């Protein structure tokens, strides 16, 4: 019935707008707690900075302005542009560990998008030995994050989104372990906006405040580090669009700036290019380049995507050899099903 649908849409948009207002008002004191050391080396939960998704990797992380299922991990406002519900699986074999993520997104053009996601980052296991080389046991490090996402069109051409997430660090040891098991946890929020200022101009703008929350505590207050909070500003422009035999072909150019929220002044600059061909069924070719100093990967990236009927497939590879990944990155793969 039309009346309930209209009511549901405005209630979700109003909820997102209210949460954004409350959290933006409280973000400054939250991220400037007494005793927070802004030094990058003292940040906790750095695995949150690793890229998730083939589109993100292919565009060198220039994702703040993109409408995509991968927006869960980049800018939740981008979920408001989804036209269909979907389940998406990401696999990224980073040099520093393996990441597996899954998202279930329920989308409606009238009501907005709600989602739940989970990511496991496995840093691997290592044998624990004594001074003589005898094996005493094995240690493993695993990080987890669970996310609840909400996004909606608050106004025409103006989308807002929010993530609420719970982050866990788990260090465990089997065998003769002096430390036993160590766990740390924190909660965090991501707040994002996307805007198309002019109806007739293919320009989009985006802003994101990511990983806002209390210090990431491992055992006690003295061992707590601030989360790697970031601010991201981005714009995209459709440089050209042509129609060949009733099929559109276009090129999007994305420019983005990222900086530490607690220690502004060391920005990273991101450039992404996305060439697409097709309508509902579409092929994507992506490339990007990142340069800066926010504990991220600097260098070029390439990627490919295919959307056919209800299936989406993407692969990408970072060509960088600096930052968190000191060696060449393996492939990243995304597989999605729309319903």
The 8 nearest C-alpha neighbors of each residue, nearest first, counted from 0:
[[1, 2, 3, 4, 5, 6, 7, 109],
 [2, 0, 4, 3, 5, 6, 7, 109],
 [1, 3, 5, 4, 0, 6, 7, 8],
 [4, 2, 6, 5, 1, 0, 7, 8],
 [5, 3, 7, 1, 6, 2, 8, 0],
 [4, 6, 8, 2, 3, 7, 1, 9],
 [5, 7, 3, 9, 4, 8, 10, 2],
 [8, 6, 10, 4, 5, 9, 110, 3],
 [7, 9, 110, 5, 11, 6, 10, 109],
 [10, 8, 12, 6, 11, 7, 13, 5],
 [9, 11, 13, 7, 8, 12, 14, 6],
 [12, 10, 14, 13, 8, 9, 15, 7],
 [13, 11, 9, 153, 151, 15, 14, 10],
 [12, 14, 16, 10, 11, 15, 9, 17],
 [13, 15, 11, 17, 12, 16, 10, 18],
 [16, 14, 18, 12, 17, 13, 19, 11],
 [15, 17, 13, 19, 14, 18, 12, 20],
 [18, 16, 14, 20, 19, 15, 13, 21],
 [19, 17, 21, 15, 20, 16, 22, 14],
 [18, 20, 16, 22, 17, 21, 23, 15],
 [21, 19, 17, 23, 18, 22, 24, 16],
 [20, 22, 18, 24, 19, 23, 17, 25],
 [21, 23, 25, 19, 24, 20, 26, 18],
 [24, 22, 26, 20, 25, 21, 19, 27],
 [23, 25, 22, 21, 26, 20, 27, 19],
 [26, 24, 22, 23, 27, 28, 29, 21],
 [27, 25, 29, 23, 22, 28, 24, 30],
 [26, 28, 30, 29, 25, 31, 24, 23],
 [29, 27, 31, 30, 26, 25, 32, 24],
 [28, 30, 26, 27, 31, 32, 25, 212],
 [29, 31, 27, 28, 32, 26, 211, 261],
 [32, 30, 28, 29, 27, 33, 35, 261],
 [33, 31, 35, 30, 29, 28, 34, 213],
 [32, 34, 35, 31, 36, 28, 30, 29],
 [33, 35, 36, 32, 31, 37, 225, 224],
 [36, 34, 33, 32, 37, 225, 31, 224],
 [35, 37, 38, 34, 41, 225, 224, 42],
 [38, 36, 262, 261, 35, 39, 41, 42],
 [37, 39, 40, 36, 41, 42, 262, 35],
 [40, 38, 41, 42, 37, 294, 227, 293],
 [41, 39, 38, 42, 43, 37, 294, 36],
 [42, 40, 39, 38, 224, 43, 36, 225],
 [43, 41, 225, 224, 39, 227, 40, 226],
 [42, 44, 224, 226, 45, 225, 215, 41],
 [43, 45, 46, 47, 226, 42, 227, 215],
 [46, 44, 47, 43, 48, 227, 42, 49],
 [45, 47, 48, 44, 49, 120, 142, 43],
 [48, 46, 45, 49, 44, 227, 210, 50],
 [49, 47, 46, 45, 50, 295, 227, 294],
 [48, 50, 46, 47, 51, 295, 45, 323],
 [51, 49, 56, 48, 55, 52, 60, 47],
 [50, 52, 55, 49, 72, 91, 89, 53],
 [53, 51, 55, 54, 89, 333, 69, 56],
 [52, 54, 315, 56, 314, 55, 331, 313],
 [55, 53, 57, 56, 52, 58, 302, 313],
 [56, 54, 60, 58, 52, 53, 57, 62],
 [55, 57, 59, 53, 58, 54, 60, 315],
 [56, 58, 302, 301, 315, 54, 300, 286],
 [57, 59, 287, 271, 286, 55, 60, 56],
 [58, 60, 287, 56, 288, 57, 61, 300],
 [61, 59, 55, 58, 62, 56, 50, 269],
 [62, 60, 58, 59, 269, 271, 255, 63],
 [63, 61, 65, 60, 64, 55, 73, 70],
 [64, 62, 74, 205, 65, 73, 233, 61],
 [63, 65, 205, 62, 233, 204, 234, 193],
 [64, 66, 62, 63, 77, 67, 70, 74],
 [67, 65, 77, 80, 78, 70, 64, 81],
 [68, 66, 69, 70, 77, 65, 78, 81],
 [67, 69, 70, 78, 71, 66, 81, 87],
 [70, 68, 67, 71, 72, 52, 73, 55],
 [69, 71, 73, 74, 75, 77, 68, 72],
 [72, 70, 75, 69, 73, 74, 68, 148],
 [71, 73, 70, 69, 74, 51, 75, 50],
 [74, 72, 70, 71, 63, 62, 75, 69],
 [73, 75, 70, 63, 76, 191, 77, 207],
 [76, 74, 160, 71, 70, 77, 78, 161],
 [77, 75, 160, 159, 191, 78, 150, 192],
 [78, 76, 66, 75, 70, 79, 65, 74],
 [77, 79, 80, 76, 75, 81, 150, 70],
 [80, 78, 151, 150, 111, 77, 81, 112],
 [79, 81, 78, 66, 77, 82, 67, 108],
 [82, 80, 78, 79, 83, 106, 67, 66],
 [81, 83, 108, 107, 80, 106, 84, 79],
 [84, 82, 106, 81, 337, 85, 338, 107],
 [83, 85, 105, 106, 104, 338, 337, 82],
 [86, 84, 337, 104, 336, 338, 103, 83],
 [85, 87, 103, 336, 335, 102, 104, 337],
 [88, 86, 335, 102, 101, 334, 85, 336],
 [87, 89, 101, 334, 333, 100, 335, 102],
 [90, 88, 333, 100, 52, 99, 332, 101],
 [89, 91, 99, 332, 331, 98, 333, 100],
 [90, 92, 331, 98, 93, 97, 99, 332],
 [93, 91, 97, 329, 98, 96, 94, 331],
 [94, 92, 96, 95, 97, 91, 328, 329],
 [93, 95, 96, 324, 328, 92, 326, 329],
 [96, 94, 93, 122, 324, 97, 323, 92],
 [97, 95, 122, 93, 121, 94, 123, 92],
 [96, 98, 92, 121, 93, 120, 91, 122],
 [99, 97, 120, 91, 119, 90, 121, 92],
 [98, 100, 90, 119, 118, 89, 91, 120],
 [101, 99, 118, 89, 117, 88, 119, 90],
 [100, 102, 88, 117, 116, 87, 89, 118],
 [101, 103, 116, 87, 86, 115, 104, 88],
 [102, 104, 86, 115, 114, 85, 116, 87],
 [105, 103, 114, 85, 84, 113, 106, 86],
 [106, 104, 84, 113, 112, 114, 85, 103],
 [107, 105, 112, 84, 83, 111, 81, 104],
 [106, 108, 110, 111, 109, 112, 82, 83],
 [107, 109, 111, 110, 82, 106, 81, 80],
 [110, 108, 107, 8, 111, 4, 5, 7],
 [111, 109, 8, 107, 108, 7, 11, 151],
 [110, 112, 151, 107, 79, 150, 108, 106],
 [113, 111, 106, 150, 105, 79, 149, 78],
 [112, 114, 149, 105, 148, 104, 106, 150],
 [115, 113, 104, 148, 103, 147, 105, 149],
 [114, 116, 147, 103, 146, 102, 148, 104],
 [117, 115, 102, 146, 101, 145, 103, 147],
 [116, 118, 145, 101, 100, 144, 146, 102],
 [117, 119, 100, 144, 99, 143, 120, 145],
 [120, 118, 143, 99, 98, 142, 121, 100],
 [121, 119, 98, 142, 97, 141, 143, 122],
 [120, 122, 141, 97, 123, 96, 119, 98],
 [121, 123, 96, 140, 141, 95, 120, 97],
 [124, 122, 121, 139, 140, 96, 125, 141],
 [125, 123, 139, 138, 137, 140, 126, 122],
 [124, 126, 138, 137, 127, 139, 123, 136],
 [125, 127, 137, 136, 128, 138, 134, 124],
 [126, 128, 137, 136, 135, 134, 125, 138],
 [129, 127, 134, 133, 135, 132, 126, 130],
 [128, 130, 132, 131, 133, 134, 135, 127],
 [131, 129, 132, 128, 133, 134, 127, 135],
 [132, 130, 129, 133, 128, 134, 135, 127],
 [131, 133, 129, 128, 130, 134, 127, 135],
 [134, 132, 128, 129, 131, 135, 130, 127],
 [133, 135, 128, 136, 127, 132, 126, 129],
 [136, 134, 128, 175, 127, 174, 133, 129],
 [137, 135, 174, 127, 173, 175, 134, 126],
 [136, 138, 126, 127, 173, 125, 172, 124],
 [137, 139, 172, 125, 124, 171, 126, 173],
 [140, 138, 124, 171, 123, 170, 172, 125],
 [139, 141, 170, 122, 169, 123, 121, 171],
 [142, 140, 121, 169, 120, 122, 168, 170],
 [143, 141, 168, 120, 167, 119, 169, 121],
 [144, 142, 119, 167, 118, 166, 120, 168],
 [143, 145, 166, 118, 165, 117, 167, 164],
 [144, 146, 117, 165, 164, 116, 118, 166],
 [147, 145, 164, 116, 115, 163, 117, 162],
 [146, 148, 115, 163, 162, 114, 164, 116],
 [149, 147, 162, 114, 113, 161, 115, 146],
 [148, 150, 113, 161, 160, 112, 114, 162],
 [151, 149, 160, 79, 112, 76, 159, 111],
 [152, 150, 111, 79, 12, 158, 159, 153],
 [151, 153, 158, 154, 157, 12, 79, 159],
 [152, 154, 12, 158, 151, 157, 159, 16],
 [153, 155, 157, 152, 156, 158, 12, 151],
 [154, 156, 157, 152, 153, 158, 195, 194],
 [155, 157, 195, 194, 154, 158, 152, 196],
 [158, 156, 194, 154, 155, 152, 193, 153],
 [159, 157, 152, 193, 76, 151, 153, 192],
 [160, 158, 192, 76, 150, 151, 191, 152],
 [161, 159, 76, 150, 75, 191, 149, 190],
 [160, 162, 190, 149, 189, 75, 148, 191],
 [163, 161, 148, 189, 188, 147, 164, 146],
 [162, 164, 188, 147, 146, 187, 148, 161],
 [165, 163, 146, 187, 145, 186, 188, 162],
 [164, 166, 186, 145, 144, 185, 187, 146],
 [165, 167, 144, 185, 184, 143, 186, 164],
 [168, 166, 184, 143, 142, 183, 144, 169],
 [167, 169, 142, 183, 182, 184, 141, 143],
 [168, 170, 182, 141, 140, 142, 181, 171],
 [171, 169, 140, 181, 180, 139, 182, 141],
 [172, 170, 180, 139, 138, 169, 181, 179],
 [173, 171, 138, 137, 179, 176, 180, 139],
 [174, 172, 136, 137, 138, 176, 175, 171],
 [173, 175, 136, 176, 135, 172, 137, 127],
 [176, 174, 135, 136, 177, 173, 172, 179],
 [175, 177, 179, 178, 174, 172, 173, 136],
 [176, 178, 179, 175, 172, 180, 174, 135],
 [179, 177, 176, 180, 181, 172, 171, 175],
 [180, 178, 176, 172, 177, 171, 181, 173],
 [179, 181, 171, 170, 172, 178, 182, 169],
 [182, 180, 170, 169, 171, 179, 183, 217],
 [183, 181, 169, 168, 217, 170, 180, 184],
 [184, 182, 217, 168, 216, 167, 218, 169],
 [183, 185, 167, 166, 215, 216, 168, 217],
 [186, 184, 215, 166, 165, 187, 167, 213],
 [185, 187, 165, 164, 166, 212, 184, 213],
 [186, 188, 212, 211, 164, 210, 163, 165],
 [187, 189, 163, 211, 162, 210, 164, 212],
 [188, 190, 209, 162, 161, 210, 208, 211],
 [191, 189, 161, 208, 207, 160, 209, 188],
 [190, 192, 207, 160, 76, 74, 206, 159],
 [191, 193, 159, 76, 206, 205, 158, 160],
 [194, 192, 205, 158, 204, 157, 76, 64],
 [193, 195, 157, 204, 203, 156, 196, 205],
 [194, 196, 203, 156, 197, 202, 204, 157],
 [197, 195, 194, 198, 203, 202, 156, 204],
 [198, 196, 200, 199, 195, 202, 201, 156],
 [197, 199, 200, 196, 195, 201, 156, 202],
 [198, 200, 197, 201, 202, 196, 195, 156],
 [199, 201, 197, 202, 198, 196, 195, 236],
 [202, 200, 237, 236, 199, 203, 195, 198],
 [203, 201, 236, 200, 235, 195, 204, 237],
 [204, 202, 195, 235, 234, 194, 236, 64],
 [205, 203, 234, 194, 193, 233, 64, 195],
 [204, 206, 193, 64, 233, 192, 63, 232],
 [207, 205, 232, 192, 231, 191, 233, 63],
 [208, 206, 191, 231, 190, 230, 209, 74],
 [207, 209, 230, 190, 189, 229, 191, 231],
 [208, 210, 189, 229, 228, 211, 207, 230],
 [211, 209, 228, 187, 188, 189, 212, 227],
 [212, 210, 187, 188, 228, 209, 189, 30],
 [211, 213, 187, 186, 210, 29, 188, 214],
 [214, 212, 215, 225, 185, 29, 186, 226],
 [213, 215, 225, 224, 223, 226, 216, 212],
 [216, 214, 224, 223, 185, 225, 43, 226],
 [215, 217, 223, 183, 218, 214, 184, 222],
 [216, 218, 183, 182, 222, 223, 219, 215],
 [219, 217, 216, 222, 183, 182, 220, 181],
 [218, 220, 222, 221, 216, 217, 223, 183],
 [219, 221, 223, 222, 216, 218, 217, 214],
 [222, 220, 219, 223, 218, 216, 224, 217],
 [223, 221, 220, 219, 217, 216, 218, 224],
 [224, 222, 216, 215, 220, 214, 221, 217],
 [223, 225, 43, 215, 214, 42, 41, 216],
 [226, 224, 214, 42, 215, 43, 227, 35],
 [225, 227, 43, 228, 42, 214, 215, 44],
 [228, 226, 42, 210, 229, 45, 225, 43],
 [229, 227, 210, 260, 209, 226, 211, 259],
 [228, 230, 259, 260, 209, 258, 208, 227],
 [229, 231, 208, 258, 260, 257, 207, 259],
 [230, 232, 257, 207, 206, 256, 229, 208],
 [233, 231, 206, 256, 255, 205, 257, 207],
 [234, 232, 255, 205, 254, 204, 64, 63],
 [233, 235, 204, 254, 203, 253, 205, 64],
 [236, 234, 253, 203, 252, 202, 254, 204],
 [237, 235, 202, 252, 251, 238, 201, 203],
 [236, 238, 251, 239, 201, 250, 252, 235],
 [237, 239, 250, 236, 251, 252, 240, 249],
 [240, 238, 249, 237, 250, 241, 251, 248],
 [241, 239, 249, 248, 247, 250, 242, 238],
 [242, 240, 248, 247, 249, 243, 239, 246],
 [241, 243, 247, 246, 245, 248, 244, 240],
 [242, 244, 246, 245, 247, 241, 248, 277],
 [243, 245, 246, 242, 247, 241, 277, 248],
 [244, 246, 243, 242, 247, 277, 278, 241],
 [245, 247, 277, 243, 242, 244, 278, 248],
 [248, 246, 242, 277, 241, 276, 243, 278],
 [249, 247, 276, 241, 240, 275, 242, 277],
 [248, 250, 240, 239, 275, 274, 241, 247],
 [249, 251, 274, 238, 273, 239, 237, 275],
 [252, 250, 237, 273, 236, 272, 238, 274],
 [251, 253, 272, 236, 235, 271, 237, 238],
 [254, 252, 235, 271, 270, 234, 272, 251],
 [255, 253, 270, 234, 233, 269, 235, 271],
 [256, 254, 233, 269, 232, 268, 61, 270],
 [255, 257, 268, 232, 231, 267, 269, 233],
 [258, 256, 231, 267, 266, 230, 268, 232],
 [259, 257, 266, 230, 229, 263, 265, 260],
 [260, 258, 229, 262, 263, 261, 228, 230],
 [259, 261, 229, 228, 230, 262, 263, 258],
 [262, 260, 259, 37, 263, 30, 31, 228],
 [261, 263, 259, 260, 37, 264, 38, 265],
 [264, 262, 259, 260, 258, 265, 261, 266],
 [263, 265, 266, 262, 258, 259, 260, 292],
 [266, 264, 292, 263, 258, 293, 267, 291],
 [267, 265, 258, 257, 291, 264, 292, 256],
 [291, 266, 268, 257, 290, 292, 256, 293],
 [269, 267, 256, 290, 289, 291, 255, 266],
 [268, 270, 289, 255, 61, 254, 288, 256],
 [271, 269, 254, 288, 287, 253, 61, 289],
 [270, 272, 287, 58, 253, 61, 286, 252],
 [273, 271, 252, 286, 285, 251, 287, 253],
 [274, 272, 285, 251, 250, 284, 275, 283],
 [273, 275, 250, 284, 283, 249, 285, 251],
 [276, 274, 283, 249, 282, 248, 273, 250],
 [275, 277, 248, 282, 281, 247, 249, 283],
 [276, 278, 281, 246, 247, 280, 248, 282],
 [279, 277, 280, 281, 246, 247, 276, 248],
 [278, 280, 281, 277, 308, 307, 306, 246],
 [281, 279, 307, 306, 278, 277, 308, 282],
 [280, 282, 277, 306, 276, 278, 305, 279],
 [281, 283, 305, 276, 275, 304, 306, 277],
 [284, 282, 275, 304, 303, 274, 305, 285],
 [283, 285, 303, 274, 273, 302, 275, 304],
 [286, 284, 273, 302, 57, 301, 272, 58],
 [285, 287, 301, 58, 57, 272, 300, 271],
 [288, 286, 271, 58, 59, 300, 270, 299],
 [287, 289, 299, 270, 298, 59, 269, 300],
 [290, 288, 269, 297, 298, 268, 59, 270],
 [291, 289, 297, 268, 267, 298, 269, 288],
 [267, 292, 290, 266, 268, 293, 297, 289],
 [291, 293, 267, 265, 294, 266, 295, 290],
 [292, 294, 295, 267, 291, 258, 266, 259],
 [295, 293, 322, 292, 323, 296, 39, 48],
 [296, 294, 322, 293, 323, 297, 48, 292],
 [295, 297, 322, 321, 323, 319, 324, 298],
 [298, 296, 290, 289, 319, 321, 322, 295],
 [297, 299, 319, 289, 288, 318, 290, 296],
 [298, 300, 288, 318, 287, 319, 317, 289],
 [299, 301, 317, 57, 287, 318, 286, 59],
 [302, 300, 286, 57, 316, 285, 315, 317],
 [303, 301, 315, 57, 285, 314, 284, 286],
 [302, 304, 284, 314, 283, 313, 285, 315],
 [305, 303, 313, 283, 312, 282, 284, 314],
 [304, 306, 282, 312, 311, 281, 283, 313],
 [307, 305, 311, 281, 280, 310, 282, 312],
 [306, 308, 280, 310, 309, 311, 305, 281],
 [307, 309, 310, 280, 306, 279, 311, 337],
 [310, 308, 337, 336, 307, 338, 311, 306],
 [309, 311, 336, 307, 335, 308, 306, 337],
 [312, 310, 306, 335, 305, 334, 307, 336],
 [313, 311, 334, 305, 304, 333, 335, 306],
 [312, 314, 304, 333, 53, 303, 332, 305],
 [315, 313, 332, 53, 303, 331, 302, 333],
 [316, 314, 302, 53, 57, 331, 301, 330],
 [315, 317, 330, 301, 300, 331, 302, 329],
 [316, 318, 300, 319, 328, 299, 56, 301],
 [317, 319, 300, 299, 327, 298, 316, 328],
 [320, 318, 298, 317, 297, 321, 299, 327],
 [319, 321, 326, 325, 327, 324, 318, 322],
 [320, 322, 325, 296, 297, 324, 319, 323],
 [323, 321, 296, 295, 324, 294, 325, 297],
 [322, 324, 295, 296, 325, 294, 321, 95],
 [325, 323, 322, 326, 321, 94, 320, 296],
 [326, 324, 321, 320, 322, 323, 327, 94],
 [327, 325, 320, 324, 328, 94, 321, 319],
 [326, 328, 320, 319, 318, 329, 325, 324],
 [327, 329, 317, 93, 94, 326, 316, 318],
 [330, 328, 92, 316, 93, 327, 331, 317],
 [331, 329, 316, 315, 332, 328, 92, 314],
 [330, 332, 91, 315, 53, 314, 90, 316],
 [331, 333, 314, 90, 53, 313, 89, 330],
 [334, 332, 89, 313, 53, 312, 88, 52],
 [333, 335, 312, 88, 87, 311, 89, 313],
 [334, 336, 87, 311, 86, 310, 88, 312],
 [337, 335, 310, 86, 85, 309, 311, 87],
 [338, 336, 85, 309, 84, 83, 310, 86],
 [337, 84, 85, 83, 336, 309, 86, 105]]
